[in-house]
């Protein structure tokens, strides 16, 4: 019986890999935990938090394109949105470079952010993928209403996304 389970698991893994090649489009949602690297000494402003994202990937061979729309509730005291695009290199283990822009306090940031990401993209079953990643965002300085000077908003992210391939 144990051998049957091993054979069945092996067939499922092989089948899920074949399915993945037939479905390069992936759409899903995820969550990130972020931490600003600069210590923020402003009342009622956290320098860490959670963000939520909608995500789309197009994967072919070792290259891919990822588009995200990230929602950052209470980012430095204000709700923010951050659309971004990434160029991916790799398959199960990957690295990525991206660019995006933060929309906060009813206006777009003066400069885009640049992000570097590394992660593992696991094909769980058939067309279901779990992406676990860490990223570093180089961001421009931000002026907060209660701060006497601009703060450096470079940020580290640790996150996970679940995507369905089609």
C-alpha positions as CSV (number, residue, x, y, z in Angstrom):
1,X,0.0,0.0,0.0
2,X,2.9,2.4,0.8
3,X,4.4,1.8,-2.6
4,X,1.0,2.7,-4.2
5,X,0.9,6.0,-2.4
6,X,4.5,6.8,-3.5
7,X,3.7,5.9,-7.1
8,X,0.5,8.0,-7.0
9,X,2.4,11.0,-5.5
10,X,5.0,10.7,-8.2
11,X,2.4,10.7,-10.9
12,X,0.7,13.7,-9.5
13,X,4.0,15.6,-9.3
14,X,4.8,14.7,-12.9
15,X,1.3,15.6,-14.1
16,X,1.4,18.9,-12.3
17,X,4.6,19.8,-14.1
18,X,3.1,19.0,-17.5
19,X,0.0,21.0,-16.6
20,X,2.2,24.0,-15.6
21,X,3.8,24.1,-19.1
22,X,0.4,24.3,-20.7
23,X,-0.8,27.1,-18.5
24,X,1.6,30.1,-18.6
25,X,-1.0,32.6,-17.3
26,X,-1.4,32.8,-13.5
27,X,-3.7,35.0,-11.5
28,X,-4.1,35.3,-7.8
29,X,-3.8,37.1,-4.5
30,X,-1.3,37.4,-1.7
31,X,-0.2,39.1,1.5
32,X,3.1,40.7,2.5
33,X,4.6,41.7,5.8
34,X,6.7,44.9,5.3
35,X,9.3,46.7,7.5
36,X,10.7,50.1,6.7
37,X,14.5,50.2,7.2
38,X,14.5,53.8,8.6
39,X,13.4,54.2,12.2
40,X,10.3,56.5,12.0
41,X,9.9,58.8,15.0
42,X,6.4,60.1,14.3
43,X,3.4,59.7,16.6
44,X,0.8,57.2,15.4
45,X,2.9,56.0,12.4
46,X,4.0,52.4,12.2
47,X,7.2,51.4,10.4
48,X,5.8,47.9,9.6
49,X,2.6,46.4,8.6
50,X,0.8,44.1,6.2
51,X,-0.1,44.7,2.6
52,X,-2.4,42.8,0.2
53,X,-2.0,42.3,-3.5
54,X,-3.7,41.1,-6.6
55,X,-1.2,39.5,-8.9
56,X,-0.8,38.3,-12.5
57,X,2.1,36.3,-14.0
58,X,3.0,35.2,-17.5
59,X,5.6,32.5,-17.4
60,X,7.4,30.9,-20.4
61,X,10.6,28.9,-20.0
62,X,13.0,30.7,-17.6
63,X,11.5,34.1,-18.2
64,X,8.3,35.7,-16.9
65,X,6.5,38.9,-16.3
66,X,4.6,39.7,-13.1
67,X,2.1,42.6,-12.6
68,X,1.0,43.4,-9.1
69,X,-1.5,45.9,-7.5
70,X,-0.6,46.2,-3.9
71,X,-2.8,47.7,-1.3
72,X,-1.0,49.0,1.8
73,X,-3.5,50.0,4.5
74,X,-2.1,52.5,6.9
75,X,1.3,52.8,5.3
76,X,3.1,55.5,7.4
77,X,-0.3,56.8,8.5
78,X,-2.1,56.8,5.1
79,X,-3.6,54.2,2.9
80,X,-1.5,53.6,-0.3
81,X,-1.6,51.6,-3.5
82,X,1.5,50.4,-5.4
83,X,1.2,49.0,-8.9
84,X,4.4,47.3,-10.0
85,X,5.8,45.3,-12.9
86,X,8.6,42.6,-12.5
87,X,10.8,40.7,-14.9
88,X,11.3,37.2,-13.6
89,X,14.2,34.8,-14.2
90,X,14.0,31.2,-13.2
91,X,11.3,28.6,-12.5
92,X,10.8,27.1,-9.1
93,X,13.6,29.3,-7.7
94,X,13.6,32.7,-9.2
95,X,15.0,36.2,-9.0
96,X,13.2,39.4,-10.2
97,X,13.7,43.0,-10.8
98,X,10.8,45.4,-10.8
99,X,9.6,49.0,-10.9
100,X,6.5,50.5,-9.5
101,X,4.9,53.7,-8.2
102,X,3.2,54.5,-4.9
103,X,-0.2,56.4,-4.8
104,X,-0.7,57.8,-1.4
105,X,-2.6,60.8,0.1
106,X,-4.4,61.4,-3.3
107,X,-1.2,61.8,-5.3
108,X,1.5,59.8,-7.0
109,X,5.1,59.7,-5.6
110,X,7.6,61.9,-7.3
111,X,9.8,59.0,-8.3
112,X,9.2,55.3,-9.0
113,X,10.6,52.6,-6.7
114,X,12.9,49.8,-7.8
115,X,12.6,46.4,-6.3
116,X,14.7,43.2,-6.2
117,X,12.9,40.0,-5.3
118,X,13.9,36.3,-4.8
119,X,11.5,33.5,-4.2
120,X,10.3,30.0,-4.6
121,X,7.3,29.2,-6.8
122,X,5.9,25.9,-5.9
123,X,3.4,24.0,-8.2
124,X,1.2,22.5,-5.5
125,X,-1.2,20.5,-7.6
126,X,-2.4,20.8,-11.2
127,X,-2.7,24.6,-11.8
128,X,-2.3,25.8,-8.2
129,X,0.9,27.7,-7.3
130,X,2.3,29.0,-4.0
131,X,4.9,31.8,-4.4
132,X,6.9,32.6,-1.3
133,X,9.2,35.6,-1.7
134,X,11.4,38.2,-0.1
135,X,12.0,41.6,-1.7
136,X,13.8,44.9,-1.1
137,X,12.4,48.2,-2.4
138,X,14.5,51.2,-3.0
139,X,12.1,54.0,-2.6
140,X,12.3,57.8,-2.6
141,X,12.1,59.8,0.5
142,X,8.6,60.6,1.8
143,X,7.4,63.7,3.6
144,X,5.0,62.8,6.4
145,X,2.6,65.5,7.8
146,X,4.0,65.1,11.4
147,X,7.7,64.7,10.5
148,X,10.2,67.5,10.5
149,X,12.2,66.0,7.7
150,X,11.7,63.5,4.9
151,X,12.1,59.9,5.8
152,X,13.9,57.1,3.8
153,X,11.2,54.6,2.9
154,X,13.4,51.7,1.7
155,X,11.4,48.7,2.7
156,X,11.9,44.9,3.1
157,X,9.0,42.6,2.3
158,X,8.3,39.0,3.1
159,X,5.2,37.5,1.4
160,X,3.2,34.8,-0.1
161,X,0.8,34.6,-3.0
162,X,-1.5,31.8,-4.3
163,X,-2.1,31.8,-8.0
164,X,-4.2,29.7,-10.4
165,X,-2.8,28.8,-13.8
166,X,-4.7,28.8,-17.0
